[in-house]
Amino acid sequence: MRRLNTLTFKQLRTLDAVVQTRSLSAAAAQLSLTTPAIHSQLKTLEDHFGSAMLYRDGPNRFSATPEGDALLDAHRKCNAALKTALRRIDALKRGLTGVVVLGVVSTGKYFAPSLVASIKQAYPDIEIILKDGNRTETIAALTEGSIDLAIMGRPPREPLVEAFAIGAHPHILIAPPQHRLAALDTVQPDDILSEVIILREDGSGTRILATRFLDRIGQGQPYTSIQMGSNESIKQSVIAGLGIALISRHTVTQELATGRLVELRAPELPIMRTWYILHQADIPKTGAMDTVLNFIKSAKGSFLPE
């Protein structure tokens, strides 16, 4: 280990130049050094290892000893590794490689996988780690720094974020096609409040939006509700006839298209919200984060369900 600690790249370059040129003077010219300086570097190197690194194989001609060959082999491998590192550093600086953890609220997981696939197609050397959770969980992950970028609705007050709108996010009232309200041209507030309302869990942005809507149209009057822990369970519950629900249209595009669910028409609906891509404002972005952020911004919501 002592010999390794005293070894320098300058010594290795000197040895490599002498072996390539077969001459001390030619190596000196190649490295812009004097011949005595070349001799000094070689002597120091041989003293470190207690072995000759060169031997004469003709007048003023030198070749590497087996010990010298071993050292030069390691030197060339190190050079190759360093060149690879320099290319990686350059790619990192230009945002062409790296790891980005993308957090999405639960509703976003219906379009996030296709978005990630598009990013990977454009930037195959950027690794995207996708994490989903409800609004509270996603904000907590952003605060603690376990995600780099987040896609959600209304940006949080804390932590301080830089947010960019990326597309419209409509919320609608859904029911099974055979439901009595499905036949009405316009559903009135009393019709809605007389039904069982299926809500997301506490901490969900959809839950917050739904309760505000119900409180507004009912002016505080009570209603019957059931709580579900995911959009999937809400959809299946509505299909089964357990109640109606206010939900993101982006989570039910397939069910609406196939007729398993219908969108109820009512005043104030759909509720139009906005999707945002955001990151903590006081944490510097990596090159990969910048690349992914700019890709999502430039897509202008084209990845959102129709």
Secondary structure per residue as TSV (DSSP state, phi and psi in degrees):
chain	resnum	aa	ss	phi	psi
A	1	M	-	360.0	-35.2
A	2	R	H	-61.2	-41.1
A	3	R	H	-65.4	-36.4
A	4	L	H	-67.6	-38.4
A	5	N	H	-67.4	-27.3
A	6	T	H	-94.6	-5.0
A	7	L	-	-75.1	139.0
A	8	T	-	-125.8	155.6
A	9	F	H	-65.9	-30.2
A	10	K	H	-62.5	-41.7
A	11	Q	H	-63.8	-42.2
A	12	L	H	-68.2	-38.8
A	13	R	H	-64.0	-37.1
A	14	T	H	-64.0	-47.6
A	15	L	H	-60.0	-44.4
A	16	D	H	-62.1	-41.7
A	17	A	H	-66.0	-39.7
A	18	V	H	-66.0	-42.6
A	19	V	H	-65.9	-38.8
A	20	Q	H	-68.3	-43.0
A	21	T	H	-90.0	-15.2
A	22	R	S	65.7	12.7
A	23	S	-	-147.1	138.9
A	24	L	H	-66.6	-42.6
A	25	S	H	-69.3	-38.6
A	26	A	H	-67.5	-38.8
A	27	A	H	-64.0	-39.3
A	28	A	H	-61.4	-42.8
A	29	A	H	-65.8	-39.9
A	30	Q	H	-63.7	-37.8
A	31	L	H	-96.8	3.3
A	32	S	T	58.1	43.8
A	33	L	-	-123.2	171.1
A	34	T	-	-88.0	159.8
A	35	T	H	-62.7	-40.8
A	36	P	H	-59.8	-35.3
A	37	A	H	-65.8	-39.1
A	38	I	H	-62.2	-45.8
A	39	H	H	-61.1	-40.9
A	40	S	H	-64.4	-42.4
A	41	Q	H	-63.5	-41.3
A	42	L	H	-67.8	-41.4
A	43	K	H	-63.1	-43.1
A	44	T	H	-60.9	-41.1
A	45	L	H	-64.2	-44.7
A	46	E	H	-68.3	-34.7
A	47	D	H	-65.4	-37.7
A	48	H	H	-59.1	-42.9
A	49	F	H	-98.4	-11.3
A	50	G	T	65.7	28.2
A	51	S	S	-141.7	146.9
A	52	A	-	-72.8	135.2
A	53	M	-	-100.1	-16.2
A	54	L	E	-135.2	157.7
A	55	Y	E	-141.0	152.4
A	56	R	E	-79.5	130.2
A	57	D	E	-121.8	24.2
A	58	G	E	165.4	175.5
A	59	P	T	-60.0	116.3
A	60	N	T	55.7	29.3
A	61	R	E	-121.7	138.8
A	62	F	E	-131.0	148.6
A	63	S	E	-133.8	163.2
A	64	A	E	-80.0	140.8
A	65	T	-	-75.6	169.9
A	66	P	H	-56.1	-37.0
A	67	E	H	-66.3	-40.5
A	68	G	H	-64.0	-40.2
A	69	D	H	-61.2	-41.7
A	70	A	H	-61.3	-42.6
A	71	L	H	-69.0	-40.7
A	72	L	H	-67.6	-34.4
A	73	D	H	-61.2	-44.6
A	74	A	H	-65.0	-39.9
A	75	H	H	-61.0	-43.2
A	76	R	H	-70.1	-35.2
A	77	K	H	-66.4	-39.9
A	78	C	H	-62.6	-42.8
A	79	N	H	-60.7	-42.8
A	80	A	H	-63.4	-42.3
A	81	A	H	-63.7	-40.7
A	82	L	H	-66.2	-38.4
A	83	K	H	-64.6	-38.2
A	84	T	H	-63.5	-42.0
A	85	A	H	-62.8	-40.3
A	86	L	H	-64.2	-39.9
A	87	R	H	-64.8	-40.1
A	88	R	H	-65.4	-41.5
A	89	I	H	-61.5	-43.0
A	90	D	H	-62.8	-41.7
A	91	A	H	-66.1	-38.9
A	92	L	H	-62.8	-43.7
A	93	K	H	-63.4	-35.7
A	94	R	T	-88.2	1.6
A	95	G	T	73.6	26.1
A	96	L	S	-98.4	-6.7
A	97	T	S	-149.2	165.9
A	98	G	E	132.0	-174.8
A	99	V	E	-122.8	132.6
A	100	V	E	-128.1	126.1
A	101	V	E	-95.9	115.5
A	102	L	E	-105.0	117.2
A	103	G	E	-96.1	138.5
A	104	V	E	-133.8	142.6
A	105	V	E	-67.3	161.4
A	106	S	G	-52.4	-39.6
A	107	T	G	-63.1	-31.5
A	108	G	G	-70.2	-15.7
A	109	K	G	-70.1	-8.5
A	110	Y	G	-78.0	-20.9
A	111	F	T	-122.6	-14.6
A	112	A	H	-60.9	-41.0
A	113	P	H	-59.3	-40.6
A	114	S	H	-69.7	-33.0
A	115	L	H	-64.0	-46.0
A	116	V	H	-61.1	-39.9
A	117	A	H	-61.8	-38.7
A	118	S	H	-66.5	-40.7
A	119	I	H	-63.7	-43.9
A	120	K	H	-63.5	-34.8
A	121	Q	H	-66.5	-38.5
A	122	A	H	-78.4	-34.9
A	123	Y	-	-134.3	77.6
A	124	P	T	-63.2	-20.4
A	125	D	T	-91.7	1.2
A	126	I	E	-95.3	123.6
A	127	E	E	-90.2	125.3
A	128	I	E	-107.3	121.9
A	129	I	E	-103.9	119.9
A	130	L	E	-100.0	127.4
A	131	K	E	-128.2	128.6
A	132	D	E	-117.4	155.1
A	133	G	E	-173.5	173.6
A	134	N	-	-73.5	179.7
A	135	R	H	-58.8	-46.6
A	136	T	H	-61.8	-43.8
A	137	E	H	-65.2	-39.1
A	138	T	H	-68.6	-40.8
A	139	I	H	-64.9	-39.9
A	140	A	H	-63.0	-41.7
A	141	A	H	-65.4	-37.6
A	142	L	H	-65.6	-41.6
A	143	T	H	-64.0	-43.2
A	144	E	H	-82.1	-5.5
A	145	G	T	82.5	15.5
A	146	S	S	-84.2	-8.7
A	147	I	-	-127.4	151.4
A	148	D	S	-93.3	-46.1
A	149	L	E	-125.8	153.2
A	150	A	E	-137.3	141.6
A	151	I	E	-111.8	121.7
A	152	M	E	-157.6	-178.3
A	153	G	S	-81.2	-131.2
A	154	R	S	-46.5	123.9
A	155	P	-	-61.4	146.1
A	156	P	-	-74.5	158.9
A	157	R	S	-76.3	-34.7
A	158	E	S	-134.4	137.9
A	159	P	S	-72.0	168.4
A	160	L	-	-66.2	125.7
A	161	V	E	-127.2	160.3
A	162	E	E	-107.2	119.1
A	163	A	E	-121.7	146.5
A	164	F	E	-133.0	127.7
A	165	A	E	-68.2	135.0
A	166	I	E	-125.6	-2.5
A	167	G	E	163.4	162.3
A	168	A	E	-76.3	150.4
A	169	H	E	-136.5	88.3
A	170	P	E	-79.9	142.2
A	171	H	E	-116.1	135.5
A	172	I	E	-131.0	165.1
A	173	L	E	-98.9	126.4
A	174	I	E	-116.6	152.6
A	175	A	E	-151.2	163.7
A	176	P	-	-70.6	153.0
A	177	P	T	-61.0	-26.2
A	178	Q	T	-87.4	2.1
A	179	H	S	-66.6	147.4
A	180	R	G	-60.6	-32.6
A	181	L	G	-75.3	-18.1
A	182	A	G	-67.0	-23.2
A	183	A	G	-84.7	-10.3
A	184	L	-	-83.8	141.2
A	185	D	S	-67.6	-39.4
A	186	T	S	-139.3	127.3
A	187	V	-	-91.0	128.5
A	188	Q	-	-91.4	160.7
A	189	P	H	-52.7	-41.9
A	190	D	H	-64.7	-33.4
A	191	D	H	-63.4	-42.3
A	192	I	H	-66.7	-46.9
A	193	L	H	-71.5	-16.3
A	194	S	T	-82.1	-9.6
A	195	E	S	-94.9	162.3
A	196	V	-	-75.0	126.7
A	197	I	E	-101.6	126.4
A	198	I	E	-95.9	120.6
A	199	L	E	-115.5	154.7
A	200	R	E	-73.9	172.2
A	201	E	-	-72.9	162.6
A	202	D	T	-58.1	142.4
A	203	G	T	95.8	-9.4
A	204	S	-	-87.2	137.7
A	205	G	H	-65.1	-35.7
A	206	T	H	-64.6	-37.9
A	207	R	H	-61.8	-45.9
A	208	I	H	-60.6	-45.6
A	209	L	H	-63.7	-42.7
A	210	A	H	-65.5	-45.4
A	211	T	H	-66.3	-36.8
A	212	R	H	-64.9	-41.9
A	213	F	H	-62.3	-46.6
A	214	L	H	-66.3	-39.8
A	215	D	H	-65.2	-34.6
A	216	R	H	-72.0	-46.5
A	217	I	H	-75.3	-25.3
A	218	G	H	-99.0	-3.3
A	219	Q	T	50.2	41.7
A	220	G	T	89.8	-1.6
A	221	Q	-	-72.3	150.0
A	222	P	-	-71.6	159.7
A	223	Y	-	-149.2	160.7
A	224	T	-	-91.5	134.2
A	225	S	E	-137.8	157.3
A	226	I	E	-125.6	140.8
A	227	Q	E	-103.2	134.9
A	228	M	E	-126.5	151.8
A	229	G	S	-92.0	0.8
A	230	S	S	-158.2	161.1
A	231	N	H	-64.0	-35.5
A	232	E	H	-62.5	-44.5
A	233	S	H	-67.8	-33.4
A	234	I	H	-64.5	-47.4
A	235	K	H	-58.8	-46.8
A	236	Q	H	-65.9	-34.6
A	237	S	H	-67.5	-41.1
A	238	V	H	-66.4	-43.9
A	239	I	H	-58.6	-37.0
A	240	A	T	-76.5	-8.7
A	241	G	T	90.7	17.9
A	242	L	S	-77.9	-17.4
A	243	G	-	166.9	-169.4
A	244	I	B	-116.5	167.1
A	245	A	E	-151.9	147.6
A	246	L	E	-94.5	123.7
A	247	I	E	-149.5	160.8
A	248	S	E	-65.2	133.1
A	249	R	G	-62.5	-27.2
A	250	H	G	-68.0	-14.9
A	251	T	G	-92.2	-10.3
A	252	V	S	-126.9	21.6
A	253	T	H	-59.9	-41.8
A	254	Q	H	-68.2	-42.3
A	255	E	H	-67.1	-35.9
A	256	L	H	-69.0	-40.1
A	257	A	H	-66.6	-34.8
A	258	T	H	-91.8	-4.2
A	259	G	T	82.8	9.9
A	260	R	S	-75.2	-22.8
A	261	L	S	-134.5	157.2
A	262	V	E	-127.5	154.7
A	263	E	E	-94.9	123.5
A	264	L	E	-81.7	139.4
A	265	R	-	-93.9	126.1
A	266	A	-	-152.6	154.7
A	267	P	T	-57.2	144.4
A	268	E	T	74.6	1.8
A	269	L	-	-115.3	148.2
A	270	P	S	-71.2	154.8
A	271	I	E	-84.7	119.7
A	272	M	E	-93.9	121.4
A	273	R	E	-120.3	-177.4
A	274	T	E	-129.0	139.7
A	275	W	E	-85.0	141.4
A	276	Y	E	-127.7	147.8
A	277	I	E	-107.5	132.5
A	278	L	E	-147.5	164.9
A	279	H	E	-150.4	161.9
A	280	Q	E	-62.2	131.0
A	281	A	T	-71.6	-29.7
A	282	D	T	-97.7	10.9
A	283	I	S	-112.5	122.1
A	284	P	-	-59.9	139.5
A	285	K	-	-83.0	142.3
A	286	T	-	-77.9	168.1
A	287	G	H	-60.5	-40.1
A	288	A	H	-65.8	-40.4
A	289	M	H	-59.7	-43.7
A	290	D	H	-61.6	-42.1
A	291	T	H	-63.0	-47.2
A	292	V	H	-66.1	-43.2
A	293	L	H	-58.6	-47.4
A	294	N	H	-66.6	-35.0
A	295	F	H	-62.5	-47.1
A	296	I	H	-66.3	-41.2
A	297	K	H	-62.8	-44.2
A	298	S	H	-70.6	-21.4
A	299	A	H	-68.4	-22.6
A	300	K	T	51.6	41.7
A	301	G	T	78.1	9.4
A	302	S	T	-65.1	-17.7
A	303	F	T	-85.8	-7.3
A	304	L	S	-74.8	147.3
A	305	P	-	-60.0	148.3
A	306	E	-	-68.0	360.0
